[in-house]
Amino acid sequence: QVQLVESGGGLVQPGGSLRLSCAASGSIRMIYDMGWYRQAPGKQRELVAGINSGSSANYADSVKGRFTISRDNSKNTVYLQMNSLKPEDTAVYYCHAEIRTISWSRRDYWGQGTQVTVSS
């Protein structure tokens, strides 16, 4: 059994910052790509940022220069530092990880989602 547990969401004013964390736990053999997606009301889920096992990162154009993704492989944790937040960043943010378990199966796992609201 594998779980992804997110934390760090909340309400912030425009221009503010938040840091999201997502810790993977359970029967993990190896974690490959990790990332953050978001889904705003009435919109499709979209990739915000991704990072591979070698810490090479990619970002959506809308967050480049404002968000930074990082990971700590010793803690099976991925982070998303969000700066200069805008109202259009308001969404539920989901953590994603591609994981190989101790039983050698490899699949995608998702967190439960954390709400980020940017409003004055």
DSSP file (Angstrom, degrees, kcal/mol; ACC not computed):
  #  RESIDUE AA STRUCTURE BP1 BP2  ACC     N-H-->O    O-->H-N    N-H-->O    O-->H-N    TCO  KAPPA ALPHA  PHI   PSI    X-CA   Y-CA   Z-CA
    1    1 A Q              0   0    0      0, 0.0    26,-1.8     0, 0.0     2,-0.4   0.000 360.0 360.0 360.0 133.4    0.0    0.0    0.0
    2    2 A V  E     -A   26   0A   0     24,-0.2     2,-0.4    25,-0.1    24,-0.2  -0.964 360.0-171.6-123.4 138.6    1.3    3.4   -1.0
    3    3 A Q  E     -A   25   0A   0     22,-2.5    22,-2.4    -2,-0.4     2,-0.5  -0.975  13.5-157.6-128.8 144.2    0.0    6.8    0.2
    4    4 A L  E     -A   24   0A   0    106,-0.4     2,-0.5    -2,-0.4   108,-0.5  -0.991  15.4-168.4-116.4 123.2    0.8   10.4   -0.8
    5    5 A V  E     -A   23   0A   0     18,-2.3    18,-2.4    -2,-0.5     2,-0.2  -0.954   4.0-161.0-119.2 120.3    0.0   12.9    1.9
    6    6 A E  E     +A   22   0A   0     -2,-0.5     2,-0.3    16,-0.2    16,-0.2  -0.619  13.4 168.8 -98.0 155.1   -0.1   16.6    1.0
    7    7 A S  E     +A   21   0A   0     14,-2.2    14,-2.7    -2,-0.2   107,-0.1  -0.977  42.1  65.1-154.0 162.5    0.2   19.6    3.3
    8    8 A G        +     0   0    0     -2,-0.3    11,-0.4     1,-0.3    14,-0.0   0.377  60.2 130.6 108.5  -4.1    0.7   23.4    3.1
    9    9 A G        +     0   0    0     12,-0.1     2,-0.3     9,-0.1    -1,-0.3  -0.159  24.6 114.0 -72.9 175.6   -2.4   24.7    1.3
   10   10 A G  E     -d  116   0B   0    105,-1.2   107,-2.8   104,-0.1     2,-0.5  -0.984  62.5 -44.9 158.0-165.3   -4.4   27.6    2.5
   11   11 A L  E     +d  117   0B   0     -2,-0.3     2,-0.3   105,-0.2   107,-0.2  -0.861  53.1 167.5-103.0 131.5   -5.6   31.2    1.9
   12   12 A V  E     -d  118   0B   0    105,-2.6   107,-2.1    -2,-0.5     3,-0.1  -0.985  33.3-112.3-142.7 151.0   -3.1   33.8    0.8
   13   13 A Q    >   -     0   0    0     -2,-0.3     3,-2.3   105,-0.2    72,-0.2  -0.449  51.1 -80.7 -78.3 154.9   -3.2   37.3   -0.5
   14   14 A P  T 3  S+     0   0    0      0, 0.0    72,-0.2     0, 0.0    -1,-0.1  -0.294 121.3  27.3 -53.9 137.6   -2.1   38.1   -4.0
   15   15 A G  T 3  S+     0   0    0     70,-3.3    69,-0.6     1,-0.3    71,-0.1   0.302 100.5 118.1  89.3  -9.1    1.6   38.4   -4.2
   16   16 A G    <   -     0   0    0     -3,-2.3    69,-2.3    69,-0.2     2,-0.3  -0.099  56.6-122.2 -83.3-175.6    2.1   36.1   -1.2
   17   17 A S        +     0   0    0     66,-0.2     2,-0.3    67,-0.2    66,-0.2  -0.921  21.1 179.6-131.0 152.6    3.8   32.7   -0.9
   18   18 A L  E     - B   0  82A   0     64,-2.2    64,-3.3    -2,-0.3     2,-0.5  -0.979  15.8-147.1-144.7 153.9    2.9   29.2    0.0
   19   19 A R  E     - B   0  81A   0    -11,-0.4     2,-0.3    -2,-0.3    62,-0.2  -0.979  12.7-159.9-126.4 120.1    4.9   26.0    0.2
   20   20 A L  E     - B   0  80A   0     60,-2.6    60,-2.2    -2,-0.5     2,-0.3  -0.737   6.5-166.6 -95.5 145.5    3.3   22.7   -0.5
   21   21 A S  E     -AB   7  79A   0    -14,-2.7   -14,-2.2    -2,-0.3     2,-0.4  -0.960   7.1-171.8-128.8 149.8    4.7   19.4    0.6
   22   22 A C  E     -AB   6  78A   0     56,-1.8    56,-2.3    -2,-0.3     2,-0.5  -0.932   5.6-165.9-144.1 117.8    3.9   15.8   -0.4
   23   23 A A  E     -AB   5  77A   0    -18,-2.4   -18,-2.3    -2,-0.4     2,-0.4  -0.896   7.9-151.0-108.5 129.6    5.3   12.8    1.4
   24   24 A A  E     +A    4   0A   0     52,-2.9     2,-0.3    -2,-0.5   -20,-0.2  -0.795  23.3 169.2 -96.3 139.2    5.1    9.3   -0.1
   25   25 A S  E     +A    3   0A   0    -22,-2.4   -22,-2.5    -2,-0.4     2,-0.3  -0.955  26.4  53.0-145.0 163.1    5.0    6.3    2.3
   26   26 A G  E    S-A    2   0A   0     -2,-0.3     2,-2.1   -24,-0.2   -24,-0.2  -0.844  99.8  -2.3 116.7-151.1    4.3    2.6    2.2
   27   27 A S  S    S+     0   0    0    -26,-1.8    75,-1.5    -2,-0.3     2,-0.5  -0.443  80.3 160.6 -83.7  68.9    5.7   -0.3    0.3
   28   28 A I  E     +E  101   0B   0     -2,-2.1    73,-0.2    73,-0.3     3,-0.1  -0.783  25.3 168.7-101.1 129.2    8.0    1.7   -2.0
   29   29 A R  E    S-     0   0B   0     71,-3.1     2,-0.3    -2,-0.5    72,-0.2   0.787  75.1 -10.2 -97.3 -43.7   10.9    0.3   -3.9
   30   30 A M  E     -E  100   0B   0     70,-2.1    70,-3.1     0, 0.0     2,-0.5  -0.985  54.8-144.0-157.1 144.4   11.6    3.4   -6.1
   31   31 A I  E     +E   99   0B   0     -2,-0.3    68,-0.2    68,-0.2     3,-0.1  -0.956  20.9 176.3-111.3 126.4   10.0    6.7   -6.9
   32   32 A Y  E     +     0   0B   0     66,-3.3    -1,-0.1    -2,-0.5    67,-0.1   0.557  58.0   7.1 -94.0-117.7   10.5    7.9  -10.5
   33   33 A D  E     -     0   0B   0     19,-0.1    65,-2.7    64,-0.1    -1,-0.3  -0.392  64.6-173.6 -68.9 143.6    8.8   11.2  -11.7
   34   34 A M  E     +EF  97  51B   0     17,-2.7    17,-3.0    63,-0.2     2,-0.3  -0.927  14.3 149.3-128.8 158.0    7.0   13.4   -9.1
   35   35 A G  E     -EF  96  50B   0     61,-2.3    61,-2.6    -2,-0.3     2,-0.4  -0.995  38.6-108.6-172.8 176.2    4.9   16.4   -9.7
   36   36 A W  E     -EF  95  49B   0     13,-2.8    12,-2.9    -2,-0.3    13,-1.7  -0.985  26.2-178.7-124.7 133.3    2.1   18.8   -8.9
   37   37 A Y  E     -EF  94  47B   0     57,-2.9    57,-2.9    -2,-0.4     2,-0.3  -0.817   8.8-156.9-119.1 163.6   -1.1   19.2  -10.8
   38   38 A R  E     -EF  93  46B   0      8,-2.3     8,-2.8    -2,-0.3     2,-0.4  -0.990   7.6-162.5-142.5 154.1   -4.0   21.6  -10.2
   39   39 A Q  E     -E   92   0B   0     53,-2.1    53,-2.2    -2,-0.3     6,-0.2  -0.946   6.9-163.7-139.8 116.6   -7.6   21.8  -11.0
   40   40 A A    >   -     0   0    0      4,-0.4     3,-2.3    -2,-0.4    51,-0.1  -0.605  45.9 -75.4 -91.6 157.7   -9.7   24.9  -10.8
   41   41 A P  T 3  S+     0   0    0      0, 0.0    -1,-0.1     0, 0.0     3,-0.1  -0.284 119.1   7.2 -55.2 130.1  -13.5   24.8  -10.8
   42   42 A G  T 3  S+     0   0    0      1,-0.3     2,-0.3    -3,-0.1    -3,-0.0   0.519 113.5 100.8  77.6   5.1  -14.9   24.1  -14.2
   43   43 A K  S <  S-     0   0    0     -3,-2.3    -1,-0.3     1,-0.0     2,-0.1  -0.814  74.8-103.8-121.5 161.9  -11.4   23.4  -15.7
   44   44 A Q        -     0   0    0     -2,-0.3    -4,-0.4     1,-0.1     2,-0.2  -0.444  45.6 -93.7 -77.9 155.5   -9.4   20.3  -16.5
   45   45 A R        -     0   0    0     -6,-0.2     2,-0.3    -2,-0.1    -6,-0.2  -0.494  50.2-167.9 -66.3 136.4   -6.6   19.2  -14.3
   46   46 A E  E     -F   38   0B   0     -8,-2.8    -8,-2.3    -2,-0.2     2,-0.3  -0.943  25.4-105.5-131.2 151.4   -3.3   20.6  -15.6
   47   47 A L  E     +F   37   0B   0     -2,-0.3   -10,-0.3   -10,-0.2     3,-0.1  -0.576  31.2 176.7 -72.6 131.1    0.4   20.0  -14.9
   48   48 A V  E     -     0   0B   0    -12,-2.9    12,-2.6     1,-0.4     2,-0.3   0.826  65.9 -19.7 -96.8 -51.6    2.0   22.7  -12.8
   49   49 A A  E     -FG  36  59B   0    -13,-1.7   -13,-2.8    10,-0.2    -1,-0.4  -0.982  56.9-163.8-159.3 147.3    5.5   21.3  -12.4
   50   50 A G  E     -FG  35  58B   0      8,-2.4     8,-2.2    -2,-0.3     2,-0.3  -0.949   1.3-169.4-134.0 155.6    7.3   18.0  -12.6
   51   51 A I  E     -FG  34  57B   0    -17,-3.0   -17,-2.7    -2,-0.3     6,-0.2  -0.986  12.5-144.4-146.8 132.9   10.6   16.7  -11.4
   52   52 A N    >   -     0   0    0      4,-2.1     3,-2.2    -2,-0.3   -19,-0.1  -0.277  40.4 -89.4 -91.3-177.8   12.4   13.4  -12.3
   53   53 A S  T 3  S+     0   0    0      1,-0.3    20,-0.1     2,-0.1    -1,-0.1   0.717 128.6  54.4 -66.4 -19.6   14.5   11.2  -10.1
   54   54 A G  T 3  S-     0   0    0      2,-0.1    -1,-0.3     0, 0.0     3,-0.1   0.313 119.7-110.4 -93.2   8.5   17.6   13.2  -11.2
   55   55 A S    <   +     0   0    0     -3,-2.2     2,-0.5     1,-0.3    -2,-0.1   0.708  65.7 150.7  69.2  24.4   15.9   16.5  -10.1
   56   56 A S        -     0   0    0      2,-0.0    -4,-2.1     1,-0.0     2,-0.3  -0.779  31.1-158.2 -83.0 128.5   15.4   17.8  -13.6
   57   57 A A  E     -G   51   0B   0     -2,-0.5     2,-0.3    -6,-0.2    -6,-0.2  -0.744  19.3-169.8-115.0 154.7   12.3   20.0  -13.5
   58   58 A N  E     -G   50   0B   0     -8,-2.2    -8,-2.4    -2,-0.3     2,-0.3  -0.982  11.1-161.4-138.2 153.0    9.8   21.3  -15.9
   59   59 A Y  E     -G   49   0B   0     -2,-0.3   -10,-0.2   -10,-0.2     2,-0.2  -0.933  25.9-106.0-134.6 151.7    7.1   23.9  -15.4
   60   60 A A    >>  -     0   0    0    -12,-2.6     3,-1.7    -2,-0.3     4,-1.0  -0.512  38.8-118.6 -66.9 145.8    3.9   25.2  -17.0
   61   61 A D  G >4 S+     0   0    0      1,-0.3     3,-0.5     2,-0.2    -1,-0.1   0.846 111.5  63.4 -56.7 -33.5    4.4   28.5  -18.8
   62   62 A S  G 34 S+     0   0    0      1,-0.2    -1,-0.3     3,-0.0   -14,-0.1   0.672 111.6  34.4 -69.1 -16.4    2.0   30.2  -16.4
   63   63 A V  G X> S+     0   0    0     -3,-1.7     4,-2.3   -15,-0.2     3,-2.3   0.457  82.1 128.0-117.4  -3.2    4.1   29.5  -13.3
   64   64 A K  T << S+     0   0    0     -4,-1.0     4,-0.1    -3,-0.5    -3,-0.0  -0.302  80.8  15.7 -58.2 134.1    7.7   29.8  -14.7
   65   65 A G  T 34 S+     0   0    0      2,-0.4    -1,-0.3     1,-0.1     3,-0.1   0.286 125.8  59.5  86.1 -11.1    9.7   32.2  -12.6
   66   66 A R  T <4 S+     0   0    0     -3,-2.3    17,-1.9     1,-0.2     2,-0.3   0.707  98.2  51.5-115.9 -36.7    7.3   32.1   -9.7
   67   67 A F  E  <  -C   82   0A   0     -4,-2.3    -2,-0.4    15,-0.2     2,-0.4  -0.794  59.5-165.9-107.5 147.8    7.1   28.4   -8.7
   68   68 A T  E     -C   81   0A   0     13,-2.4    13,-3.1    -2,-0.3     2,-0.4  -0.990   4.7-158.6-133.7 125.9    9.9   26.1   -7.8
   69   69 A I  E     +C   80   0A   0     -2,-0.4     2,-0.3    11,-0.2    11,-0.2  -0.813  20.1 162.6-100.7 143.4    9.6   22.3   -7.5
   70   70 A S  E     -C   79   0A   0      9,-1.7     9,-3.2    -2,-0.4     2,-0.3  -0.954  18.6-151.2-149.8 167.1   12.1   20.3   -5.5
   71   71 A R  E     -C   78   0A   0     -2,-0.3     2,-0.6     7,-0.2     7,-0.2  -0.994  12.3-150.4-145.3 151.4   12.4   16.8   -4.0
   72   72 A D  E >>> -C   77   0A   0      5,-2.9     5,-1.9    -2,-0.3     3,-1.3  -0.923  11.5-170.0-119.6 101.3   14.2   15.1   -1.1
   73   73 A N  T 345S+     0   0    0     -2,-0.6     3,-0.4     1,-0.3    -1,-0.1   0.785  84.4  61.9 -65.8 -26.6   14.7   11.5   -2.1
   74   74 A S  T 345S+     0   0    0      1,-0.2    -1,-0.3    -3,-0.1    -2,-0.0   0.745 115.0  34.3 -70.2 -21.0   15.8   10.5    1.4
   75   75 A K  T <45S-     0   0    0     -3,-1.3   -51,-0.2     2,-0.2    -1,-0.2   0.347 104.1-125.6-111.8   3.4   12.4   11.6    2.7
   76   76 A N  T  <5 +     0   0    0     -4,-0.6   -52,-2.9    -3,-0.4     2,-0.4   0.897  67.0 138.0  52.2  42.5   10.3   10.5   -0.4
   77   77 A T  E   < -BC  23  72A   0     -5,-1.9    -5,-2.9   -54,-0.2     2,-0.4  -0.936  41.9-162.8-127.4 140.7    9.0   14.0   -0.4
   78   78 A V  E     -BC  22  71A   0    -56,-2.3   -56,-1.8    -2,-0.4     2,-0.3  -0.947  12.5-161.0-120.1 145.0    8.3   16.6   -3.2
   79   79 A Y  E     -BC  21  70A   0     -9,-3.2    -9,-1.7    -2,-0.4     2,-0.4  -0.864  11.9-159.5-123.5 155.0    7.8   20.3   -2.5
   80   80 A L  E     -BC  20  69A   0    -60,-2.2   -60,-2.6    -2,-0.3     2,-0.6  -0.900   7.9-162.3-135.3 108.2    6.3   23.2   -4.5
   81   81 A Q  E     -BC  19  68A   0    -13,-3.1   -13,-2.4    -2,-0.4     2,-0.6  -0.807  11.5-166.1 -88.7 120.5    7.4   26.7   -3.5
   82   82 A M  E     +BC  18  67A   0    -64,-3.3   -64,-2.2    -2,-0.6     2,-0.3  -0.935  11.1 173.4-115.2 116.1    4.9   29.2   -4.8
   83   83 A N        +     0   0    0    -17,-1.9   -66,-0.2    -2,-0.6   -67,-0.2  -0.756  59.4  23.3-115.9 164.2    5.8   32.8   -4.9
   84   84 A S  S    S-     0   0    0    -69,-0.6    -1,-0.2    -2,-0.3   -67,-0.2   0.900  84.7-160.3  49.0  48.4    4.1   35.9   -6.3
   85   85 A L        -     0   0    0    -69,-2.3   -70,-3.3    -3,-0.2   -69,-0.2  -0.265   7.6-158.8 -65.6 145.8    0.8   34.1   -6.2
   86   86 A K    >   -     0   0    0    -72,-0.2     3,-2.3   -71,-0.1     4,-0.3  -0.836  31.8-109.8-120.8 157.4   -2.1   35.4   -8.3
   87   87 A P  G >  S+     0   0    0      0, 0.0     3,-1.8     0, 0.0    31,-0.3   0.839 117.5  63.6 -56.2 -31.6   -5.8   34.8   -8.0
   88   88 A E  G 3  S+     0   0    0      1,-0.3   -48,-0.0   -48,-0.0    -3,-0.0   0.560  88.8  69.2 -72.9  -5.1   -5.7   32.6  -11.1
   89   89 A D  G <  S+     0   0    0     -3,-2.3    -1,-0.3    29,-0.1     2,-0.2   0.524  71.3 120.2 -83.7  -6.5   -3.5   30.2   -9.2
   90   90 A T    <   +     0   0    0     -3,-1.8     2,-0.3    -4,-0.3    27,-0.2  -0.415  40.7 105.9 -62.4 125.5   -6.5   29.3   -7.0
   91   91 A A  E    S- H   0 116B   0     25,-2.0    25,-2.7    -2,-0.2     2,-0.6  -0.968  76.0 -78.9-178.1 171.6   -7.2   25.6   -7.4
   92   92 A V  E     -EH  39 115B   0    -53,-2.2   -53,-2.1    -2,-0.3     2,-0.5  -0.872  47.9-146.6 -89.0 127.0   -7.0   22.3   -5.7
   93   93 A Y  E     -EH  38 114B   0     21,-3.1    21,-2.1    -2,-0.6     2,-0.4  -0.840  12.4-162.9-101.9 130.3   -3.4   21.1   -6.0
   94   94 A Y  E     -E   37   0B   0    -57,-2.9   -57,-2.9    -2,-0.5     2,-0.3  -0.921  11.5-139.0-116.6 135.2   -2.7   17.4   -6.4
   95   95 A C  E     -E   36   0B   0     -2,-0.4    16,-2.3   -59,-0.2     2,-0.4  -0.696  21.8-168.3 -86.8 143.3    0.6   15.6   -5.8
   96   96 A H  E     +EI  35 110B   0    -61,-2.6   -61,-2.3    -2,-0.3     2,-0.3  -0.983   9.3 174.8-133.0 144.6    1.6   12.8   -8.3
   97   97 A A  E     -EI  34 109B   0     12,-2.0    12,-2.6    -2,-0.4     2,-0.6  -0.985  26.6-140.6-149.0 140.9    4.2   10.2   -8.2
   98   98 A E  E     - I   0 108B   0    -65,-2.7   -66,-3.3    -2,-0.3     2,-0.4  -0.909  38.2-177.6 -98.2 118.9    5.2    7.3  -10.4
   99   99 A I  E     -EI  31 107B   0      8,-2.6     8,-2.0    -2,-0.6     2,-0.6  -0.936  30.3-151.3-129.9 138.5    6.2    4.5   -8.0
  100  100 A R  E     -EI  30 106B   0    -70,-3.1   -71,-3.1    -2,-0.4   -70,-2.1  -0.939  28.7-148.1-101.9 126.2    7.5    1.0   -8.2
  101  101 A T  E >   -E   28   0B   0      4,-2.6     3,-2.0    -2,-0.6   -73,-0.3  -0.285  30.0 -98.0 -88.3 175.4    6.4   -1.0   -5.1
  102  102 A I  T 3  S+     0   0    0    -75,-1.5   -74,-0.1     1,-0.3    -1,-0.1   0.688 125.2  61.0 -68.6 -16.0    8.2   -3.8   -3.3
  103  103 A S  T 3  S-     0   0    0    -76,-0.3    -1,-0.3     2,-0.1     3,-0.1   0.319 119.2-113.7 -90.1   8.3    6.1   -6.2   -5.3
  104  104 A W  S <  S+     0   0    0     -3,-2.0     2,-0.2     1,-0.3    -2,-0.1   0.435  70.8 138.1  76.7   4.1    7.7   -4.7   -8.5
  105  105 A S        -     0   0    0     -5,-0.0    -4,-2.6     1,-0.0     2,-0.4  -0.534  38.5-155.5 -75.6 150.4    4.4   -3.2   -9.8
  106  106 A R  E     +I  100   0B   0     -6,-0.2     2,-0.3    -2,-0.2    -6,-0.2  -0.990  29.8 132.0-131.9 123.4    4.9    0.3  -11.3
  107  107 A R  E     -I   99   0B   0     -8,-2.0    -8,-2.6    -2,-0.4     2,-0.3  -0.947  52.7 -81.4-158.6 174.8    2.0    2.8  -11.5
  108  108 A D  E     -I   98   0B   0     -2,-0.3     2,-0.3   -10,-0.2   -10,-0.2  -0.666  36.7-166.5 -88.5 141.5    0.8    6.4  -10.8
  109  109 A Y  E     -I   97   0B   0    -12,-2.6   -12,-2.0    -2,-0.3     2,-0.3  -0.946   2.3-158.6-126.1 150.3   -0.3    7.5   -7.4
  110  110 A W  E     -I   96   0B   0     -2,-0.3  -106,-0.4   -14,-0.2   -14,-0.2  -0.952  12.9-128.9-129.5 146.6   -2.2   10.7   -6.4
  111  111 A G        -     0   0    0    -16,-2.3  -106,-0.2    -2,-0.3     3,-0.1  -0.284  34.3-105.2 -79.7 176.7   -2.6   12.7   -3.2
  112  112 A Q        -     0   0    0   -108,-0.5   -18,-0.1     1,-0.1  -107,-0.1   0.622  63.2-109.0 -81.7 -13.1   -5.9   13.7   -1.9
  113  113 A G        -     0   0    0      1,-0.1     2,-0.4   -18,-0.0   -19,-0.2   0.172  22.5-133.8  97.2 143.5   -5.5   17.3   -3.0
  114  114 A T  E     - H   0  93B   0    -21,-2.1   -21,-3.1  -107,-0.1     2,-0.3  -1.000  21.3-121.8-134.6 135.1   -5.0   20.5   -1.0
  115  115 A Q  E     - H   0  92B   0     -2,-0.4  -105,-1.2   -23,-0.2     2,-0.5  -0.575  22.7-171.6 -80.9 130.9   -6.9   23.8   -1.6
  116  116 A V  E     -dH  10  91B   0    -25,-2.7   -25,-2.0    -2,-0.3     2,-0.5  -0.991   5.9-176.3-119.1 122.2   -4.9   26.9   -2.5
  117  117 A T  E     -d   11   0B   0   -107,-2.8  -105,-2.6    -2,-0.5     2,-0.6  -0.978   9.6-166.9-123.0 124.1   -6.9   30.1   -2.5
  118  118 A V  E     +d   12   0B   0     -2,-0.5     2,-0.3   -31,-0.3  -105,-0.2  -0.929  34.5 131.0-112.4 110.6   -5.4   33.4   -3.6
  119  119 A S              0   0    0   -107,-2.1    -2,-0.1    -2,-0.6   -33,-0.0  -0.993 360.0 360.0-159.1 147.9   -7.7   36.3   -2.6
  120  120 A S              0   0    0     -2,-0.3  -107,-0.1  -107,-0.2    -1,-0.1   0.419 360.0 360.0 -93.7 360.0   -7.6   39.7   -0.9
